Amino acid sequence: MKFTFKTHKATGRYRSFEKDCHDIKYNKIACGNITDDFPFYVKFQVIKKDINEDGNTNCEWKWITLKTPEFENIKEAKKWVKENTKRILEFFNKNKTPLFLEE
């Protein structure tokens, strides 16, 4: 499988104040996003190894930001994710940190 992307455009009365949201999906399930501010960063949702590791016991997952080059635009970030799909998935498997995948 590969990563796919979906952009949610801001709508409604105050859409000029809202930013677009760029989801990253794996197997048709959202598991990350690309920030909509310059510089653009790639983030993923992962299951915590310990429920208390960030002090929030109410949530079993957390956001992580990948250490990637700063991207000039969304296209570059998407291209990087597609080119590095295998490395990203190997990283999560090697560290036994599953991507957050809703069922």
N, C-alpha and C positions, 0 to 999 in steps of 0.2 A: 504494500500500500504506500501511498505518498501523502504528503501534506497538501491540503487545499486551503483556499482563502475565501473569505466572504467579507465584504465591506458593508457596514450598516451606515447609511447616510442619515444625518440629523434631520429630523422632521418637526413639524409643529410651529407654533407661533414664535418661539424663541430659538429657532434652528441656527440663526446666525451666531449665537453665543455658544452653541454646542459643537463638539468636535466629532468627526466621523470615527467609527470604531472598526478596526480591522482584525477579524478573528482568524486564528489558525486552527484548522480542523484536521483530524486524523481519523480515518474510517468514518467520516461524516459526523464526528463528534468534536465540539469545540474543546481544545485543550491548551490554548494560548492566544496571544494577541501581539500586535505590533503597535507601539505607542504612536500617537498622532502628533507628537511635538518633535521639532528638530532638536537634537539628533534623534533619529528613530532607533528604538531598541526592540529586541525580541524577548518576549516573556512567555513563560509556561506555567501551568498549574501543576503542582506535584503533591502527592500524598506525603504528609509528615512522617518521619521515622518515629518520633516521639511526640505525643499530643501536646506536651508542655514546652517544646523547644522554643516557641516564640511567645510564650506566656498566654496564649489564647486557647483555652481548653474547649471552647465551643465550636471550633472549626477543625476538621481533620485534614485540611489541605492548605497550601500556601502558594504565593506567587514567587517565582525566581526569575531573575533577569540574566540572560546569558551574556557572557563576556565576549562580545563581538565587536567588529569595527563599527564606528559610527556611520550610519547610512545617511546619504543625502536625501533620499526619497523612499517611498513605499516600495517602488518597483525593485530597487536594489535589495531591500530587506527580504522581499518575497523570493527573489532570485537566490539569495544566500541560503535561505531556509531550504529551498528545493535542492540546491547543489549539495547541501550538507545533511540531508535527511538521514542517511545511513549513520553518520557520525553522531548526530543528535540522539537517535534511538539507541545506539551502542552505549553512549554515555549514561543514559537513564537505566539501561539493563545492567551495565557494569556496576553502577553505584546502588543498584537495587532500589531506585527511587522511581516508582511508577508514575507515568503521566496521569493526570487526573482525567479519567474517562467516565462520564456518566453512563449509566445503563438504562 
